[in-house]
Amino acid sequence: MLAKFPLMDAPKKGLPVSIITGFLGSGKTTLLNHIISKQEGIKTAVLVSEFGEIIIENEFTEQIEEIEIKVESDPGGTEMVVYEELVNAIYKVLEGPEKIDYTIVETEGLSYLLELALTFLGKELRDLTRLDSIITVVDCANYNIDLFDSQAAYNQILYSDFILLNKVDLVHEADVDLLEVKIRDVKKDARIIRTKNAQVSLPLILSVGLFESDKYYQPPQEPQSQKEEHYHYNDRCSFYYLEHDEFTSFSFQSDRPFSVPKFQDFLDNQLSENIFRGKGILWFEESELCQIFHLSGKRFTIDDDQWKGKRKNQLVFIGKSFDYDQLRSNLENCLV
């Protein structure tokens, strides 16, 4: 039985959850430490999977608990992953003494990545959590092409939102290029980021902290900086760029509504693979409700909400080397 708890204090739009996966030694823990060190003011719960168990690590409550992931078979003999303990762990995070802003699940190279992700879309958690991103870390220095024959490696690529090719400084660029080609054979529009020591701009892979909508809907009047990452605003094209790695953030606003079919076509057929994240408030002609939009790679969610002010479309996208004039044109073509 799943534990039931009163969830009066659960975030209205759901606790954001990211899954970090990859084989042993790929750099998952290094990435995790990088995320936690950069998320100032954001309380993060971490669930670490080790040898079929999950441990809750929470620096605010110092709570550590082992949680078993079960694999069972249905009457037809099909294996199913039963994440009851994971669901209970999320309940405990939500009901803990400290309000948690974000949760990260770190897993080893399991072949049940899709089932793990679907746990957060199931009836127990879909109204309490929001699957923010699925991040696969690949060790370029020790990655064998033969691993593409394994179900675990295949699933890590197929179901990820972002793929970090880590330790690129330890191998020849041609080898990294070949690995990227192999990855795109599995997933043509994969969002791939090359990293050293798992250092990545957090706005690309997470939607909290550095990428909160209220920080972008009102552009700053002068350049801002945050630790090593520098953000600049340009009045001509309404975009920011991350100075050290050429990633840009593009904002769009309109007092006219979107057409649902046109916006759907934009997401399905016009969205550049160089756009990694998107977030915003959508106004559709076909709906009286406000729509909260989150984009992570090619995967997106749209949730209903009540309007709290003037109706308008407000969007921000983050990516690398994309054509912002084309993006603006595509969005304008979605307007009624």
matplotlib code that plots the C-alpha trace (Angstrom):
import matplotlib.pyplot as plt

x = [0.0, 1.1, 1.4, -1.2, -0.3, -2.2, -0.6, -1.9, 1.5, 2.4, 3.4, 0.3, 2.0, 3.9, 7.3, 9.8, 11.7, 14.8, 16.2, 20.0, 21.1, 24.2, 26.6, 28.9, 31.7, 30.1, 30.0, 26.5, 27.5, 29.8, 26.9, 24.7, 27.3, 27.5, 23.8, 23.5, 26.5, 24.9, 21.3, 21.6, 18.5, 16.8, 16.3, 16.8, 16.0, 18.2, 17.2, 20.2, 19.7, 22.4, 22.2, 18.4, 17.9, 17.2, 18.6, 17.0, 19.8, 18.5, 21.0, 18.2, 16.7, 19.7, 17.2, 18.6, 16.4, 16.9, 14.1, 13.9, 12.9, 11.1, 10.9, 7.9, 6.2, 2.6, 0.5, 1.8, 5.4, 6.2, 8.6, 7.3, 9.1, 7.1, 8.1, 5.9, 8.8, 9.8, 6.2, 6.3, 9.7, 8.2, 5.3, 7.8, 9.8, 6.6, 5.5, 9.0, 9.7, 11.4, 9.7, 11.6, 11.8, 13.3, 14.0, 16.7, 16.6, 20.1, 20.1, 22.6, 22.4, 19.0, 16.9, 13.7, 14.2, 10.8, 9.0, 10.8, 9.8, 6.2, 6.0, 5.8, 3.0, 1.0, -2.2, -0.3, 2.1, 0.9, -0.8, 2.0, 5.1, 6.3, 8.9, 11.3, 14.1, 15.7, 19.5, 21.8, 25.5, 27.9, 31.5, 33.3, 36.6, 35.2, 32.1, 32.2, 30.1, 29.0, 27.0, 24.5, 23.4, 22.3, 18.8, 19.9, 22.2, 19.5, 16.8, 19.1, 19.5, 16.0, 14.1, 16.5, 15.7, 19.4, 22.6, 25.8, 28.9, 31.2, 35.0, 35.4, 38.8, 40.1, 39.5, 40.1, 37.4, 36.9, 35.9, 33.4, 32.0, 31.6, 29.9, 27.5, 26.7, 25.9, 23.6, 21.8, 21.2, 19.2, 17.6, 17.9, 16.9, 18.8, 19.8, 23.5, 25.9, 29.6, 31.1, 34.3, 33.9, 30.1, 30.1, 27.0, 24.9, 22.0, 19.4, 19.8, 18.8, 16.7, 13.7, 14.2, 16.6, 18.5, 15.5, 12.5, 9.9, 9.4, 13.1, 12.8, 9.4, 10.7, 14.1, 16.7, 17.8, 21.4, 23.6, 23.4, 25.8, 25.6, 28.8, 30.7, 27.7, 27.0, 23.7, 23.4, 20.3, 20.2, 17.3, 17.4, 16.5, 15.3, 17.6, 20.2, 23.4, 25.6, 28.9, 31.2, 29.4, 27.3, 24.0, 21.2, 17.9, 15.1, 11.9, 8.6, 5.5, 2.2, -1.2, -2.8, -3.8, -2.2, -4.0, -3.8, -3.2, -0.6, 1.3, 1.1, 2.6, 5.3, 6.3, 6.1, 7.7, 9.4, 11.2, 15.0, 17.0, 19.3, 16.5, 16.9, 14.4, 11.2, 8.9, 6.0, 2.3, 0.2, -3.1, -5.0, -8.0, -9.7, -9.5, -10.7, -7.9, -4.3, -1.9, 1.4, 4.0, 7.3, 9.6, 12.5, 14.2, 11.3, 9.1, 6.6, 3.8, 0.8, -1.2, -4.5, -4.6, -6.8, -5.9, -4.6, -4.1, -4.3, -4.3, -1.2, 1.4, 4.8, 7.5, 11.2, 13.5, 17.1, 19.3, 22.6, 23.2, 19.6, 18.1, 16.1, 14.6, 13.2, 12.0, 10.2, 8.7, 7.5, 5.8, 4.2, 2.7, 1.0, -0.9, -4.6]
y = [0.0, 3.5, 5.8, 8.6, 12.0, 15.3, 17.6, 21.0, 22.6, 20.9, 23.4, 24.4, 23.6, 20.5, 19.9, 20.1, 16.8, 16.1, 12.6, 12.3, 9.0, 7.4, 4.6, 4.4, 6.9, 9.1, 12.2, 12.1, 12.9, 15.7, 17.1, 16.8, 18.6, 21.3, 21.8, 22.0, 24.4, 26.8, 26.7, 29.4, 29.8, 26.7, 23.8, 20.6, 17.0, 14.3, 10.7, 8.6, 5.1, 2.6, -1.1, -1.1, 1.2, 4.9, 7.1, 10.4, 13.0, 16.3, 18.7, 20.6, 17.7, 15.4, 12.6, 9.4, 6.6, 3.5, 2.8, -0.4, -0.4, -3.6, -5.5, -7.7, -9.7, -9.4, -12.6, -12.6, -12.6, -9.0, -7.4, -4.2, -1.8, -1.0, 2.3, 2.3, 3.2, 6.1, 7.4, 7.2, 9.0, 11.9, 12.1, 12.3, 15.0, 17.0, 16.5, 17.1, 19.8, 21.9, 23.2, 21.7, 23.6, 21.0, 17.2, 15.3, 11.6, 10.2, 6.7, 4.2, 2.8, 1.1, 0.0, 1.1, 4.9, 5.3, 3.6, 5.8, 8.9, 7.7, 7.4, 11.1, 11.2, 8.5, 9.1, 9.3, 12.0, 13.8, 16.6, 16.9, 16.8, 18.1, 16.1, 19.0, 17.2, 13.9, 14.3, 11.5, 11.9, 10.1, 9.4, 10.2, 8.8, 5.3, 5.0, 1.9, 2.1, -1.5, -0.1, 1.1, -2.5, -2.5, -1.6, 0.6, 2.7, 2.9, 4.0, 6.6, 8.3, 7.8, 9.0, 11.8, 15.5, 16.4, 14.4, 15.6, 14.4, 14.6, 14.5, 15.8, 17.2, 13.6, 12.4, 13.5, 15.8, 13.4, 10.6, 12.9, 13.8, 10.1, 9.5, 12.3, 10.8, 7.5, 9.2, 11.0, 7.7, 6.8, 10.2, 12.6, 15.8, 15.0, 18.1, 17.4, 19.5, 18.9, 19.3, 19.1, 17.9, 18.1, 21.9, 23.1, 26.3, 25.4, 27.4, 24.8, 21.8, 23.1, 25.4, 26.8, 29.3, 30.7, 30.2, 31.5, 33.2, 36.2, 37.1, 37.1, 38.6, 41.9, 42.4, 44.2, 47.7, 46.9, 43.8, 41.3, 38.7, 35.6, 34.0, 32.8, 33.1, 36.4, 37.6, 40.5, 42.1, 43.5, 45.9, 45.2, 41.5, 40.9, 38.1, 37.3, 35.4, 33.4, 35.0, 32.1, 29.5, 31.4, 30.2, 32.7, 33.4, 34.8, 36.4, 36.9, 38.8, 39.5, 41.0, 38.7, 35.1, 32.0, 29.5, 26.0, 24.2, 26.7, 26.5, 22.7, 22.7, 25.1, 22.7, 19.6, 20.8, 24.2, 24.1, 24.2, 21.4, 24.2, 25.3, 23.5, 25.0, 27.1, 28.5, 30.8, 31.8, 31.1, 32.6, 30.5, 31.8, 28.4, 28.6, 30.8, 29.6, 30.6, 27.9, 27.3, 26.1, 24.2, 22.9, 20.5, 19.4, 18.3, 17.3, 19.9, 20.3, 22.7, 23.1, 25.0, 27.9, 30.9, 34.3, 36.6, 39.7, 40.9, 38.2, 38.0, 35.6, 35.6, 33.2, 32.7, 30.2, 29.2, 27.5, 27.8, 29.4, 29.5, 32.0, 34.3, 36.2, 32.9, 32.0, 35.3, 34.9, 31.4, 32.6, 35.5, 33.2, 31.3, 34.4, 34.9]
z = [0.0, -0.7, 2.2, 2.3, 3.7, 3.9, 1.3, 2.2, 1.6, -1.7, -4.4, -6.4, -9.7, -8.4, -7.0, -9.9, -10.2, -12.4, -13.1, -13.6, -15.1, -16.6, -16.0, -13.0, -13.3, -15.9, -13.7, -12.3, -8.8, -10.0, -11.9, -8.8, -6.7, -9.3, -9.3, -5.5, -5.2, -7.7, -6.5, -3.8, -1.8, -3.3, -1.0, -2.9, -1.9, -3.5, -3.9, -4.9, -6.3, -5.3, -6.1, -6.2, -3.3, -3.0, -0.3, 0.6, 1.2, 2.5, 4.0, 5.7, 7.6, 7.6, 6.8, 5.2, 4.3, 2.1, -0.4, -2.4, -6.1, -6.9, -10.2, -10.5, -13.3, -14.4, -15.1, -18.7, -17.6, -18.4, -16.0, -14.4, -12.1, -9.0, -7.6, -4.5, -2.2, -4.6, -4.4, -0.6, -0.6, -2.6, -0.1, 2.7, 0.9, 0.5, 4.1, 5.7, 8.2, 5.6, 2.4, -0.5, -3.7, -6.0, -6.1, -8.0, -8.5, -9.3, -10.8, -12.1, -15.7, -15.3, -18.3, -16.7, -17.2, -18.9, -16.1, -13.6, -15.5, -15.8, -12.0, -11.8, -14.3, -12.5, -10.5, -7.2, -8.1, -11.3, -9.3, -6.8, -8.9, -12.3, -14.2, -15.1, -16.9, -17.7, -17.9, -19.2, -18.4, -20.8, -20.0, -23.3, -22.0, -21.3, -23.4, -25.6, -28.8, -28.1, -25.2, -27.8, -28.0, -24.4, -23.5, -20.6, -22.8, -25.5, -23.1, -21.5, -24.9, -26.2, -23.2, -22.0, -22.5, -22.4, -23.0, -21.4, -23.2, -20.2, -20.0, -23.6, -22.5, -22.1, -25.7, -29.2, -30.7, -33.6, -31.1, -29.5, -32.9, -33.7, -30.4, -31.1, -34.5, -32.9, -30.4, -33.2, -34.9, -31.9, -31.3, -34.2, -32.4, -29.2, -27.1, -26.6, -24.4, -24.3, -20.8, -18.8, -15.2, -15.7, -15.7, -17.5, -17.4, -15.1, -17.1, -19.8, -17.7, -14.8, -14.6, -11.1, -9.7, -12.7, -15.0, -13.0, -15.3, -13.0, -13.5, -17.3, -17.9, -16.7, -18.3, -16.2, -17.1, -16.8, -17.0, -14.1, -13.0, -10.9, -9.8, -12.9, -15.1, -16.7, -18.2, -20.6, -22.1, -25.6, -26.5, -30.2, -30.1, -26.5, -25.6, -23.0, -23.5, -21.1, -21.8, -21.4, -23.6, -26.1, -24.8, -25.3, -23.7, -25.9, -24.6, -26.4, -25.4, -27.2, -26.3, -28.9, -28.3, -29.9, -32.0, -30.5, -33.8, -34.9, -31.6, -31.7, -35.2, -34.0, -31.2, -33.4, -36.6, -36.3, -32.9, -33.5, -31.9, -30.6, -28.2, -24.9, -22.6, -22.6, -20.0, -20.0, -19.8, -22.8, -23.9, -26.4, -28.4, -27.8, -24.0, -21.2, -18.9, -18.5, -19.7, -17.8, -20.3, -19.7, -22.4, -21.7, -24.9, -27.1, -24.2, -23.0, -20.5, -20.5, -17.4, -16.8, -14.4, -13.7, -15.1, -12.4, -14.6, -18.1, -20.7, -22.8, -24.0, -22.2, -23.2, -22.7, -24.5, -23.8, -26.4, -28.3, -31.6, -32.7, -35.1, -32.8, -35.8, -37.2, -33.7, -33.3, -36.8, -36.0, -32.8, -34.5, -37.1, -34.2, -33.2, -34.1]

ax = plt.figure().add_subplot(projection="3d")
ax.plot(x, y, z, "-o")
ax.set_aspect("equal")
plt.show()
